[in-house]
């Protein structure tokens, strides 16, 4: 009995996956025989037999494993545990597997269930869409490059740890309370964004995330109003002196910002490197330091710090990762150097004729690049600071 893959909706696939992950799930391969005929046909068409000896059950399990492998590292962790593919969390029931994962991550089982539900949503979309399972589309094809709602090539999704249904919190830096009449909610002239600094970067991030991830939940916060809601991705804009959320990560970072009037960034444990913005003789800002930091927390949250000595550098960080075709190239470049891991990249963002010139890391290497394994300190991978005149 033949079925068209288009007749199986993501909602139907999700409902079947919900049933499949109960009990031993893929720890008992025969469980896949309970899948409906349409879903089995869809999975099998993505996984042609390698030999006549390969059973249909084996091919179905292989197709599901391949779909799970196509998830981002964050969501893959939850899906692999749910479907009983991780030896350390191999328990006969879904509840036991999720509680086991929660103990390792140091979070509540409720948090694991929430992330697992989001991973299941993405998995259903991947199977329904088929682009990841079937491989890249042929030249000239009109097939989408990825699941709807993610950036082309999915490099942006991997770098930020964001998928179609993720929860993303953005904490923007704050202005001094110079105009309390517009910054206090009780005042008649109150405007919420009047207390935000680095607004160019905030709106740039918000607009591009909305384009790339239209189904994701994206919220922005003033540092003073943020509370930890355990997002999938946390984006922090600015610098420690104007963003207390940024400052809270200071003890875990090898660099320090010096605020104006003499702005600089220093790396005390890495050759005492000190970098400053560049100024024209007339006093006009020519280039600022852009600092991109990615931290991956054991609970699964990806933290991205988009920093700069001044606001130009912060906007440069946002544009470096999200601008047109250059953004995916830059995120892929950084992720290749530290696949899914922690990194710090420093580059210069230049202002040319009033235009913020987006850095292209594939053409000009970062001034400084540090990476680390989760258990170790940061290690310098690239150091091109000798070629920078603002020292």
N, C-alpha and C positions, 0 to 999 in steps of 0.2 A: 504494500500500500504506500503510494508516494504522496508526499506533502511538500508544499512550497514553503521554504524557510520564512517567507514574508508573512505567513499566516500565524506565526507564533509571536505573540506580543511580549515585550519586556515584563508586563504585569503577570502574564501566564507563566513565563519562565521563572520569575521570582517566587511565585507560589509553589512551583515544583521544587525549586532549590530549598525553600523553607522546609518542605517535607523530607527532602533527601538528607539534609544535614542533621536531622534527628537521629537518635540511636547511634550506631557505629559509623554511619555515613560511608565515606570511601574507604574506611578501614575494613569494610566488608564489601568488596567490589560488586558482588551480586546485587547490591541495593539499587544500582543504576537500571536494572531491568524493570523497576517499578515506574520509571519515567514514561510519560505519554509517547505515543507513536510520533506525533509531530515534532516533539523536542528531540527524540532519538534520531529522527531523520535529519533534523537540522545539525545536530552534533556530528553525525556520521558523514554528512556531506563535506564538513570541514576537515575530516580526518580520513583520507583514503587509506585502504588497507595496504600495508607494506608487504604482506605475503598472505597466501590463502590460509595459513595456519593461525593467523591472528583472529581471535573471536570477536564477536560484536561487543561483548562486555568489556574486553580489554580496550577496544577502540573508543568506547564511550568514556571509560575512566581516563584514557589518555587525552581525549578532547577536553574534559572538564579540568584536568590538571593544567593543560595548556592555557585554558581561559584564566585560571587562577594565577598562573605565572605571568600573565599579561597585566595584572594589576600593579599599581605602584607598590614599592616595598612596604609602605605603611599599611595599606589595605590588604596586601597579600598575607601579612602576618595574621590578621584576624580571620581571613577566609581559610587559610591553610589549617589553622587550629579548629575552626568550625567544622570543616569537612574531614577532620581526623587524618591530616597528612603530616603532622609533626610528632615525632616519636616522644618528645618530652611532654606533650600534652595529649597523649593517646589514652583516652578514657572512653568507656562504653556509651556515655550520654553527652549530649551537647552542653548541658549545664555544668557537668564536671570539667569538660574541656575549657569552657569559658572561665570558670573559677580558677583553674590551674594557670591559665594565661594571666589572669588578674593578679595572682600571687607573684608571678615573675615580674610583671610590669609595675607592681607596687601601686595599683589603683583598684577601684571597686569593680565588682562584677557588672554593675550597672553601666559603668563606663565602657567596659569591653563589649557589652551587648549593643550599646549605641554605635560604637565604631564597627562592630560586626554587621549591624544592619545596614550601615552606609556601604560597607564593602559588598554586601549582597546586592544592593541596588546597582552598584557599578558592574558587578559580575553579570547580572541579568542584561544590562545594556550591552556589554561586550559580546555576549553570546547572541543577542538579537541582532546587533549591528554586523558582526562577523568580520569587520575589517582587521582586527588584531589576529583572529584565528586563521583567516585566509591568507595572511601575509600582505605585503604592500600591493596596492592596486596597479594594474598594468599601465604602461605609458598611454596618456591620452584618456584614461578612464575618468568618469565623472564621480567615482566613488569617493566618499569623504576620507580625509587623511586620518581621522580618528573619530572616537565617539563624539557625538554632538555636544558642544559645550566645553571642549578642551582646546588648547592651543594646537596649531599644526605640528605634527610630529610628536606631540605630547611631551616635549622637553620642558615646557613651562610647568605643566602639571607635575612632572617628576621633581623638578627643582624645588618648587614651593610646597610639595606634599599636598596638593589640592586635586580633588577629583570632582566629578559632576555634582555630587551631593554633599560635599564637605562643608564644615562650618569654619569660617575664616574670620578672625578678629584683627582689626587694624588699629594700632594705637599711635596717634599722631602726637607730635611734640606740642608744647603749650607756650603761649605768649605770656609775658609778665602781666599781672593784673593792672595794666595802665588805664583801662577804661572800664571800671567796675559796672557802670551803668549798662553796658552791653554784655557783660559776662556773667551777671547774676540772674538766675531764672526769675527771681522776684521783681526785677526791674522791668518797666514797660518797654524799654528799648532793647531788651535782651535778644541776642542773636547767638545761637549755640556755637557757630563756627567762628565767632569773633574772638574766642579764646584759643584758637588753634594756630600754631605756626606750621611752616612747611606745607601750606595748603596746596601749592602746585603739585608736590609729590603725592599728597593724599588723593587729590582728584584724579591724577594720572593713574594711580594704582586702582582706585575704585572703578574708573571707567573701563580700564583694560580687563580687570577681573570680571566685570559684568559681561564683557564681550566674550571672554574665553570660557567662563563658567556660569552661564545664565541660571542654572538650577541650584548653584551653591548659595548658602546663607552667608552673606558678607556684611559685617557690622563695623562701624568706626567708633572710636572712643577718644575722649580727652584723657590724659594720664590719670587725672584725679577721679574719674568716674568709672575706671575699668575695674572689673572683678574677674577672677579666674574662672572661666566657664569651660575649661578643658577643650579648647578648639582643636580642630585637626591641624590648622596652620595659624600661627601668630606672626603678624607683620608689625614691626616696630620702626617708626620713622623718626629721624632727627639726630640728636646727640644727647649724652647724659645730662648736660647742664640745662636742657630745655625739655627733657622727657624722662621723668622719674622711672618709667618702666624700662627704658634703655639703661639707666644707671643701675638697676637691680641686677643686670647681667654682668656688670663690671668685674666682680670677683672671678668670673669664669672666663674672662677675656685677657689676651696678652697685650692689649693696646690701651692707651689712655688719650682722651681728648683734652686739649687745653682750650678753654673758651676765649672768645674775643675779650680784649682788643688785640691779643697776639695769638690767634687761633693756630693750632698745630695738632698733629697726631704723633704719638711716640710709641715705640715698641721696646720697653725697657729690657726684656729678656732676649731680644733678638738683635744683637749688635747695636743697641741704643739708637736704632733708626728714628729719626725725627723728620717729619715732612710738614711743610706749610703751604698754604695757598700762594698763588702767583699773582702779583699786582703789576699793572702798567706804571710807568714813571708818573703819570698823572693821577695815580691813585685808584684807577678803575680795576676791578677784579677781572683777571684773565682766566684763571683756572682754580678750581677747588679740588680737594681730595674727596674721592668717593670711596666709601668703605662698605663692602657687602659681606655680611657674616651669616652663615647658616649653622644652626645648632639642631641636632636631632635628639629629642628627649626619649628616655626609655619608655615612657607611657605612650609614645607614638606621635606626639606633637612635633611638627617642624617649625622652628623659630627662625625667622629671617629678619635681621637687623639691617636697615637701609640707612646708612649714616653719612655724615659729611661734616667738615669743620664749619661750613656755612650752608645756607639753604641750597645753593647751586649744587653742591656735592650730593645732597639728599635727592634732589630731582634727577641728577645724573645716575644715581643708583637705580631709581625706578625705571628710567628710560633704558639703561643698560640691559635690564632683564626683560623688559616688556615691549620695547619699541619695534614694531613692524617685523621684518625678516631678521633684523639684527638681534632682537631679544632672544628668539629661539637658538640662534647660533651661539650667543654668549652663555645661555644656560646650559646648552649641551657641552660647550667647552669646559665650563666649570665642573659639571657633573662627571665628565670623563676623568678629570683629575682627582675627584673625590666622590666616587659613586655612592650616592645616598648618604654621605658622611659629612662631618663638620669641616668647614672651610672659612677662610678669611681672605678676601681679595681687595686690594687697594689699587685704584687707578685714578687718573686725573680726568675731571670733566671740565672741558674748556667752553668759554663763552665767546662766540665769534659773531660780531655784529648784532648783539642782542639775542642770538640764537644759542640754545644749549646744545652743544655738539655731543651726540650720543657715542660713548666709547664702543669700539669694536675689538673685543679681546682676541678674536681670531686673526686680526691684522696686526695689532700691537699688544704684546703681552702685558699683563698687569705689572705695576711697579713692584708689588709684593704679593706673594701668594703663600698662605700657610694652610696646612691640612693636619688632621689628626684622626687617629682611631678613637673610639668612644672612651677607651680606658687610659689613654695617654695624653700627654701635652701636645701643643701645636708644634709642628715642624715646618721650617721654612723650605718651600719647594721652589720658589722663584724669587730672585731679588734683583730687580732692575733699577733700584733707587739711585744708583750712581749716575744714571742718565737723566735724572730729574733735577731741575735747577732750584726747586724750592726746598732747600735742605738747611 
